[in-house]
């Protein structure tokens, strides 16, 4: 068996990993690993890859399709959980802006439909994703022009729905 040189530690695959022999560093080489990970992240960024803030996976993002940019980068698969955690932290103005971003991103890149009346809602088993957002016409108040908003029937909200691919 080949013995590693001083300052080199073998990883589980039998590959030598250079360890800084500086005694001030953590004995496990944690500082070195962190520097290497930072370098890898920088390299991936230079290649145009961006990381989801939730699942930490990297995505190509030349046009914004793969990651929503709404205060944090979020992939489609993490969107619902992220929104459940993030929305209570936002003030009303920030929430309205984020809801518009989500609506536009889902419609533009994931084929979502905006449902304004409950009778237009698809069957539950056909829905992949459903989110409630404030009505853009009335600003979420349900009122417009001294009466109820005709766009949302006075609810102040509308649904953004993505249909399952096999149901489209």
C-alpha positions in Angstrom: 0.0 0.0 0.0 1.3 3.4 -0.9 1.9 5.7 2.0 0.9 9.3 1.6 3.5 12.1 2.0 3.5 14.4 5.0 0.6 16.8 4.9 -1.4 14.5 2.6 -4.3 12.5 3.9 -6.1 9.7 2.0 -9.8 10.1 1.6 -12.3 7.2 1.5 -11.6 6.7 -2.3 -7.9 6.4 -1.7 -7.2 9.8 -3.3 -4.6 11.9 -1.6 -6.0 15.2 -0.2 -3.4 17.9 0.5 -3.7 18.9 4.2 -2.1 22.1 5.3 0.4 21.0 8.0 0.0 24.4 9.8 -0.7 23.5 13.4 -3.0 26.5 13.8 -5.6 25.0 11.5 -8.2 22.4 12.6 -6.7 19.0 12.7 -9.3 17.6 10.3 -8.4 20.1 7.6 -11.8 21.7 7.7 -10.4 25.1 6.7 -8.8 23.6 3.6 -12.1 21.8 2.7 -14.0 25.1 3.1 -11.6 26.9 0.8 -11.9 24.2 -1.8 -15.7 24.2 -1.7 -15.6 28.0 -2.0 -13.4 27.6 -5.1 -15.7 25.0 -6.6 -18.7 27.3 -6.0 -17.0 30.2 -7.6 -16.1 28.0 -10.6 -19.7 26.8 -11.0 -20.9 30.4 -10.8 -18.4 31.4 -13.6 -20.0 28.6 -15.7 -23.4 30.2 -15.3 -24.7 27.8 -12.7 -26.7 29.1 -9.7 -27.7 27.4 -6.5 -31.2 26.9 -5.1 -31.2 28.5 -1.6 -33.3 25.5 -0.3 -32.1 22.2 -1.7 -28.6 23.6 -2.6 -28.7 22.0 -6.1 -27.1 23.9 -9.0 -29.1 24.9 -12.1 -28.3 26.5 -15.4 -30.0 29.9 -15.4 -29.5 31.7 -18.7 -33.0 33.0 -18.8 -34.3 32.6 -15.2 -36.4 29.5 -16.0 -34.9 27.1 -13.5 -34.7 29.4 -10.5 -37.2 32.0 -9.2 -35.3 35.1 -8.1 -37.5 36.6 -5.3 -35.1 37.7 -2.5 -33.6 34.2 -2.7 -33.0 31.8 -5.6 -35.5 29.0 -5.4 -36.1 26.0 -7.7 -39.6 24.8 -8.8 -39.5 21.8 -6.5 -38.7 23.8 -3.4 -41.1 26.7 -4.2 -44.1 25.6 -2.0 -42.0 24.9 1.1 -40.0 28.0 0.7 -43.1 30.2 0.3 -44.7 28.6 3.4 -41.6 29.5 5.4 -40.9 32.9 3.8 -44.3 34.5 3.3 -45.1 35.1 7.0 -41.8 37.0 7.4 -42.8 39.6 4.7 -44.7 42.8 5.2 -47.7 43.4 3.0 -45.8 45.3 0.3 -43.0 42.8 0.1 -45.5 40.0 -0.1 -47.4 41.5 -3.0 -44.2 42.0 -4.9 -43.1 38.4 -4.2 -46.6 37.0 -5.2 -46.4 38.9 -8.6 -42.9 37.5 -9.2 -44.1 34.0 -8.4 -47.2 34.3 -10.6 -45.2 35.7 -13.6 -42.4 33.1 -13.2 -44.9 30.2 -13.0 -46.9 31.4 -16.0 -43.8 32.2 -18.1 -41.7 29.1 -17.4 -44.0 26.4 -16.0 -47.2 26.7 -18.0 -49.3 27.9 -15.0 -52.8 29.3 -15.4 -54.3 32.1 -13.4 -57.7 31.0 -12.0 -60.0 33.9 -11.0 -63.2 32.0 -10.3 -63.6 28.7 -8.4 -65.7 27.2 -11.2 -62.7 27.4 -13.5 -60.5 25.4 -11.0 -59.3 22.1 -12.5 -60.0 18.8 -10.6 -57.7 18.3 -7.6 -56.0 15.2 -9.0 -55.0 17.2 -12.1 -53.2 19.9 -10.1 -49.4 19.7 -9.6 -49.1 23.1 -7.8 -51.7 25.6 -6.5 -50.8 28.9 -4.9 -53.0 31.8 -3.8 -51.8 35.3 -4.7 -53.3 38.7 -4.2 -55.4 40.0 -7.1 -53.3 42.4 -9.2 -56.3 44.5 -10.3 -57.5 45.5 -6.8 -54.2 45.1 -4.9 -55.7 42.3 -2.8 -58.5 44.5 -1.4 -61.4 42.9 -3.3 -62.7 46.4 -4.1 -62.4 48.5 -7.2 -64.2 51.5 -8.6 -66.6 51.9 -5.6 -67.7 48.2 -5.9 -66.3 44.7 -5.8 -63.4 43.8 -8.0 -64.8 41.9 -11.0 -61.4 40.2 -11.6 -61.5 38.3 -8.3 -65.2 38.5 -7.4 -64.3 40.6 -4.3 -62.1 37.9 -2.7 -58.9 40.0 -3.2 -57.1 36.9 -4.4 -56.7 34.5 -7.3 -55.0 31.1 -7.8 -52.0 30.2 -9.8 -52.3 26.6 -10.9 -49.8 24.3 -12.6 -51.5 21.3 -14.2 -49.7 17.9 -14.0 -47.9 17.2 -17.3 -49.9 14.0 -18.0 -53.1 16.0 -17.6 -52.3 18.8 -20.0 
